[in-house]
Amino acid sequence: MNTARIKSRWLAMPLLIFCGIAGLGLASAKADHDPAVEQYVSREGGSICSELAQYPTTGAVQGTVDGTQIAGGFTHLQAVEIIQLSVQRYCPQYLELVTQSFRLH
């Protein structure tokens, strides 16, 4: 193997490492959701959006999280995920409201 070939392989190594690390980040970013969360979003996502349409406030978002947690028997984090997924899928016009609500609390 000549020195030019060895040098080019060593120069490519940081790029390969970066791509490998970035690829792992992308894979974990698209994690599968809990089946119970998915089922609840499929069943109640439209109702969640109706609630937000009627009361488009940060307080209503937090109340919806609390109600989802109690009614569905979910943890707080699962309830937040349910609200986020519902809004992403069924009423993206409320994404900014939801994002703002979770920044405040």
C-alpha positions as YAML, in Angstrom:
chain: A
units: angstrom
residues:
- id: 1
  name: MET
  ca: [0.00, 0.00, 0.00]
- id: 2
  name: ASN
  ca: [1.45, 3.37, -0.92]
- id: 3
  name: THR
  ca: [1.62, 6.38, 1.38]
- id: 4
  name: ALA
  ca: [-0.96, 8.39, -0.56]
- id: 5
  name: ARG
  ca: [-3.54, 5.64, -0.10]
- id: 6
  name: ILE
  ca: [-2.78, 5.30, 3.62]
- id: 7
  name: LYS
  ca: [-2.97, 9.08, 4.08]
- id: 8
  name: SER
  ca: [-6.34, 9.28, 2.29]
- id: 9
  name: ARG
  ca: [-7.77, 6.56, 4.53]
- id: 10
  name: TRP
  ca: [-6.62, 8.38, 7.66]
- id: 11
  name: LEU
  ca: [-8.08, 11.63, 6.38]
- id: 12
  name: ALA
  ca: [-11.42, 9.93, 5.75]
- id: 13
  name: MET
  ca: [-11.54, 8.37, 9.23]
- id: 14
  name: PRO
  ca: [-12.91, 11.46, 11.09]
- id: 15
  name: LEU
  ca: [-15.67, 11.78, 8.50]
- id: 16
  name: LEU
  ca: [-16.62, 8.13, 8.91]
- id: 17
  name: ILE
  ca: [-16.64, 8.45, 12.69]
- id: 18
  name: PHE
  ca: [-18.79, 11.59, 12.51]
- id: 19
  name: CYS
  ca: [-21.27, 9.91, 10.14]
- id: 20
  name: GLY
  ca: [-21.47, 6.91, 12.44]
- id: 21
  name: ILE
  ca: [-22.17, 9.07, 15.48]
- id: 22
  name: ALA
  ca: [-24.67, 11.24, 13.61]
- id: 23
  name: GLY
  ca: [-26.38, 8.11, 12.30]
- id: 24
  name: LEU
  ca: [-26.79, 6.80, 15.84]
- id: 25
  name: GLY
  ca: [-28.35, 10.10, 16.88]
- id: 26
  name: LEU
  ca: [-30.84, 9.94, 14.04]
- id: 27
  name: ALA
  ca: [-31.78, 6.37, 14.87]
- id: 28
  name: SER
  ca: [-32.46, 7.18, 18.51]
- id: 29
  name: ALA
  ca: [-34.34, 10.38, 17.62]
- id: 30
  name: LYS
  ca: [-37.01, 8.33, 15.86]
- id: 31
  name: ALA
  ca: [-37.75, 6.08, 18.78]
- id: 32
  name: ASP
  ca: [-40.87, 3.96, 18.77]
- id: 33
  name: HIS
  ca: [-43.63, 5.25, 20.99]
- id: 34
  name: ASP
  ca: [-45.26, 3.21, 23.72]
- id: 35
  name: PRO
  ca: [-48.16, 1.25, 22.15]
- id: 36
  name: ALA
  ca: [-50.54, 2.55, 24.83]
- id: 37
  name: VAL
  ca: [-49.55, 6.12, 23.95]
- id: 38
  name: GLU
  ca: [-50.04, 5.44, 20.24]
- id: 39
  name: GLN
  ca: [-53.44, 3.88, 20.86]
- id: 40
  name: TYR
  ca: [-54.57, 6.80, 23.01]
- id: 41
  name: VAL
  ca: [-53.41, 9.32, 20.39]
- id: 42
  name: SER
  ca: [-55.29, 7.43, 17.67]
- id: 43
  name: ARG
  ca: [-58.43, 7.30, 19.78]
- id: 44
  name: GLU
  ca: [-58.35, 10.72, 21.50]
- id: 45
  name: GLY
  ca: [-56.07, 12.94, 19.38]
- id: 46
  name: GLY
  ca: [-59.02, 14.63, 17.69]
- id: 47
  name: SER
  ca: [-60.67, 15.37, 21.05]
- id: 48
  name: ILE
  ca: [-57.45, 16.86, 22.34]
- id: 49
  name: CYS
  ca: [-57.35, 19.15, 19.32]
- id: 50
  name: SER
  ca: [-61.00, 20.12, 19.84]
- id: 51
  name: GLU
  ca: [-60.20, 21.06, 23.42]
- id: 52
  name: LEU
  ca: [-57.29, 23.22, 22.31]
- id: 53
  name: ALA
  ca: [-59.45, 24.84, 19.61]
- id: 54
  name: GLN
  ca: [-62.01, 25.78, 22.24]
- id: 55
  name: TYR
  ca: [-59.41, 26.99, 24.77]
- id: 56
  name: PRO
  ca: [-56.18, 27.97, 22.98]
- id: 57
  name: THR
  ca: [-54.18, 28.89, 26.08]
- id: 58
  name: THR
  ca: [-51.11, 27.55, 27.84]
- id: 59
  name: GLY
  ca: [-53.28, 26.83, 30.87]
- id: 60
  name: ALA
  ca: [-55.58, 24.68, 28.76]
- id: 61
  name: VAL
  ca: [-52.60, 22.74, 27.43]
- id: 62
  name: GLN
  ca: [-51.45, 22.01, 30.97]
- id: 63
  name: GLY
  ca: [-55.01, 21.09, 31.98]
- id: 64
  name: THR
  ca: [-55.22, 18.73, 29.02]
- id: 65
  name: VAL
  ca: [-51.95, 17.10, 30.08]
- id: 66
  name: ASP
  ca: [-53.28, 16.69, 33.62]
- id: 67
  name: GLY
  ca: [-56.61, 15.33, 32.40]
- id: 68
  name: THR
  ca: [-54.90, 12.89, 30.05]
- id: 69
  name: GLN
  ca: [-52.66, 11.71, 32.85]
- id: 70
  name: ILE
  ca: [-55.59, 11.08, 35.18]
- id: 71
  name: ALA
  ca: [-58.09, 9.70, 32.64]
- id: 72
  name: GLY
  ca: [-55.62, 7.43, 30.89]
- id: 73
  name: GLY
  ca: [-53.52, 6.39, 33.87]
- id: 74
  name: PHE
  ca: [-50.37, 7.71, 32.21]
- id: 75
  name: THR
  ca: [-47.25, 9.20, 33.71]
- id: 76
  name: HIS
  ca: [-46.76, 12.92, 33.28]
- id: 77
  name: LEU
  ca: [-44.17, 12.35, 30.55]
- id: 78
  name: GLN
  ca: [-46.49, 9.99, 28.67]
- id: 79
  name: ALA
  ca: [-49.30, 12.56, 28.88]
- id: 80
  name: VAL
  ca: [-47.00, 15.26, 27.50]
- id: 81
  name: GLU
  ca: [-46.00, 12.90, 24.68]
- id: 82
  name: ILE
  ca: [-49.69, 12.23, 23.94]
- id: 83
  name: ILE
  ca: [-50.44, 15.95, 23.65]
- id: 84
  name: GLN
  ca: [-47.39, 16.55, 21.47]
- id: 85
  name: LEU
  ca: [-48.17, 13.64, 19.13]
- id: 86
  name: SER
  ca: [-51.84, 14.57, 18.91]
- id: 87
  name: VAL
  ca: [-51.02, 18.13, 17.94]
- id: 88
  name: GLN
  ca: [-48.34, 17.06, 15.46]
- id: 89
  name: ARG
  ca: [-50.71, 14.66, 13.74]
- id: 90
  name: TYR
  ca: [-54.14, 16.29, 13.98]
- id: 91
  name: CYS
  ca: [-53.79, 20.02, 14.61]
- id: 92
  name: PRO
  ca: [-50.30, 21.33, 13.87]
- id: 93
  name: GLN
  ca: [-51.61, 24.89, 14.05]
- id: 94
  name: TYR
  ca: [-51.27, 24.51, 17.85]
- id: 95
  name: LEU
  ca: [-47.63, 23.37, 17.83]
- id: 96
  name: GLU
  ca: [-46.35, 26.79, 18.89]
- id: 97
  name: LEU
  ca: [-48.89, 26.97, 21.74]
- id: 98
  name: VAL
  ca: [-47.90, 23.52, 22.99]
- id: 99
  name: THR
  ca: [-44.19, 24.27, 22.68]
- id: 100
  name: GLN
  ca: [-44.66, 27.52, 24.57]
- id: 101
  name: SER
  ca: [-46.69, 25.75, 27.27]
- id: 102
  name: PHE
  ca: [-43.98, 23.20, 27.94]
- id: 103
  name: ARG
  ca: [-41.31, 25.90, 28.06]
- id: 104
  name: LEU
  ca: [-43.27, 27.73, 30.76]
- id: 105
  name: HIS
  ca: [-43.88, 24.71, 32.99]
...
